[in-house]
Amino acid sequence: MTLDSPVPRLRTTYGIYALLIAANIFMGMIVLAQGQVIENQRVLIKNLFHDTTHSAGIRVRQVAANK
């Protein structure tokens, strides 16, 4: 086998392509998972805001009733 043999270079190229495809698929899965986490956090923040305003309204009504 000589240094300018095309067979090992071809195998190496396919190996690199396979590695890049696998890395892109993995990164895509990570991006989708992050999107789901961000969506869940958005829902939690919205619920927290609703709960906070609801409890503040209850406190205001209690203070008004005690006067």
Beta strands, then each sheet from edge to edge (+ up, - down):
end
